[in-house]
Every structure is written in structure tokens, then in C-alpha cells.
Amino acid sequence: MRKYMSEAREAYEDMYHGLFSQKLAEWAVGNMKVKDETTKEMRRIVPKTPSEVQEILKENGIELPEPFIYTSCYLYNMAIADYPKTLKTDEQRSRFVEETLCDPDCCPEAVLECFVAKMCLMEVPIYWERFM
């Protein structure tokens, strides 16, 4: 896989081990939109901060290791933006985060890979050196 990575992406991977950094999570979440069911137009979500997400997870009995803070923040906000009809409550979104990061036949790094794939498909460049 590394043979397909830029030097900046490889440096990011070495530093963050396939998880979201604070800066990357902030950028990714800051650009998330949801379709407004009333107007049918896309609007930016009001994102939850990493500390808010950690508190919500804790309230729902979920405690994840420290390295997952920003990846869980990305996932939680993605649940708000991409699954508003399915994941409606804090508890449902919390379970989604837990099940995604703790999937026994996958790995937490898959979240970043899916994000990268989405950005590639939408032709949105990721300037890795900005997120280290």
C-alpha cells in the first residue's frame, strides 16, 4: 500500500498510525453537510467537538483508548451528516462509533481509508502536510 502513497501521506501514517489527527478531524468535520429535509438543500452540520463526543460516548457507557479521540469525533459527526434518518440519537451514534472502531473483522484504520477514498472520488485533494 505504501508504494501508492505520497511522501506526505506516508509521514502522516507514520505519525498517526492510520487514525485521524486533530487537524485532519477538524478539517473533515468542518466540511460535513447534511440534507435539510425541509428545504432539500445541503447545509453544514453543527459539529460536535472532540470533548463533546467523548462526553456523549462516556454517557452511553463507551470508553475508547486515547488514540481514537479524533477518529471517534470524525465518525460521530459523520453519523450526524450521513445517517440522519437511521442514527437519530446520541446513543445510536455512540453505538455506531463503538461498533465501527471495535469491529472484530476490520480495523480502526479503515475509517481513515474510507475517508481518503471518499475524498478521491469527490476529487477533493488532501494536503497531508497541513494535518501533522
C-alpha positions as CSV (number, residue, x, y, z in Angstrom):
1,M,0.0,0.0,0.0
2,R,2.8,2.4,0.8
3,K,4.1,2.3,-2.7
4,Y,0.9,4.3,-3.7
5,M,1.3,7.0,-1.0
6,S,2.9,10.4,-1.4
7,E,5.8,11.2,1.0
8,A,3.5,13.5,3.0
9,R,0.8,10.8,3.4
10,E,3.5,8.3,4.4
11,A,4.8,10.7,7.0
12,Y,1.2,11.3,8.3
13,E,0.7,7.5,8.5
14,D,4.0,7.1,10.5
15,M,2.9,9.9,12.9
16,Y,-0.7,8.9,13.4
17,H,-0.8,5.2,12.6
18,G,-3.8,5.4,10.3
19,L,-6.0,7.4,12.6
20,F,-7.3,11.0,12.4
21,S,-5.2,13.7,13.8
22,Q,-6.8,16.7,15.5
23,K,-6.2,18.9,12.5
24,L,-7.5,16.4,9.9
25,A,-10.6,15.7,12.0
26,E,-11.3,19.4,12.3
27,W,-11.0,19.9,8.6
28,A,-13.0,16.8,7.7
29,V,-15.8,17.6,10.2
30,G,-15.8,21.3,9.3
31,N,-16.7,20.4,5.7
32,M,-19.6,18.0,6.5
33,K,-23.0,18.7,5.2
34,V,-26.5,17.2,5.7
35,K,-29.5,17.4,3.5
36,D,-32.2,19.5,5.1
37,E,-35.4,17.6,4.8
38,T,-37.5,20.7,4.8
39,T,-35.7,22.7,2.1
40,K,-34.0,19.7,0.4
41,E,-30.8,21.7,0.3
42,M,-27.4,20.8,1.7
43,R,-26.3,22.7,4.8
44,R,-23.3,22.4,7.1
45,I,-23.8,20.4,10.3
46,V,-23.2,22.0,13.7
47,P,-20.3,19.7,14.6
48,K,-19.6,18.2,18.0
49,T,-16.2,18.8,19.3
50,P,-13.9,16.0,20.4
51,S,-14.6,16.7,24.1
52,E,-18.3,16.8,23.5
53,V,-18.1,13.4,21.6
54,Q,-16.0,11.9,24.4
55,E,-18.6,13.0,26.9
56,I,-21.5,11.6,24.9
57,L,-19.7,8.3,24.4
58,K,-19.0,8.1,28.2
59,E,-22.6,8.9,29.0
60,N,-23.5,5.9,26.8
61,G,-21.1,3.6,28.5
62,I,-18.4,3.7,25.8
63,E,-14.7,4.5,26.6
64,L,-12.2,4.3,23.8
65,P,-8.4,4.4,24.0
66,E,-6.8,7.9,23.8
67,P,-5.6,7.4,20.2
68,F,-9.2,7.1,19.0
69,I,-10.3,10.5,20.1
70,Y,-10.2,12.3,16.8
71,T,-11.3,9.3,14.7
72,S,-14.3,8.9,17.0
73,C,-15.1,12.6,16.6
74,Y,-15.0,12.2,12.8
75,L,-17.2,9.1,13.0
76,Y,-19.7,10.7,15.4
77,N,-20.1,13.8,13.2
78,M,-20.2,11.6,10.1
79,A,-23.2,9.8,11.7
80,I,-24.9,13.1,12.0
81,A,-24.2,14.2,8.4
82,D,-24.6,10.9,6.6
83,Y,-27.2,8.9,8.6
84,P,-29.7,11.4,10.0
85,K,-32.7,9.1,9.4
86,T,-31.0,6.0,10.8
87,L,-28.8,7.3,13.6
88,K,-31.1,9.8,15.3
89,T,-30.0,9.8,18.9
90,D,-26.7,10.2,20.8
91,E,-27.0,6.6,21.9
92,Q,-27.4,5.3,18.4
93,R,-24.5,7.4,17.1
94,S,-22.4,6.3,20.0
95,R,-23.0,2.6,19.3
96,F,-22.2,3.3,15.6
97,V,-18.8,4.7,16.7
98,E,-18.1,1.9,19.0
99,E,-19.1,-0.9,16.6
100,T,-17.1,0.7,13.8
101,L,-13.9,1.2,15.8
102,C,-14.2,-2.2,17.6
103,D,-15.3,-4.3,14.6
104,P,-13.6,-7.7,15.1
105,D,-13.2,-8.4,11.5
106,C,-11.8,-5.0,10.5
107,C,-9.5,-2.4,12.0
108,P,-9.9,1.2,13.2
109,E,-7.6,2.4,10.4
110,A,-10.3,1.5,7.9
111,V,-12.1,4.7,8.9
112,L,-9.3,6.9,7.5
113,E,-9.0,4.8,4.4
114,C,-12.8,5.2,3.7
115,F,-12.4,8.9,4.2
116,V,-9.5,9.1,1.8
117,A,-11.5,7.1,-0.8
118,K,-14.4,9.5,-0.5
119,M,-12.2,12.5,-1.0
120,C,-10.6,10.8,-4.0
121,L,-13.9,10.0,-5.5
122,M,-15.1,13.6,-5.0
123,E,-11.8,14.9,-6.4
124,V,-11.0,16.8,-3.2
125,P,-7.3,16.9,-2.6
126,I,-5.9,16.2,0.9
127,Y,-2.8,18.2,1.7
128,W,-1.3,15.8,4.3
129,E,1.5,18.1,5.4
130,R,-1.2,20.5,6.8
131,F,-2.6,17.9,9.1
132,M,0.5,16.8,11.0
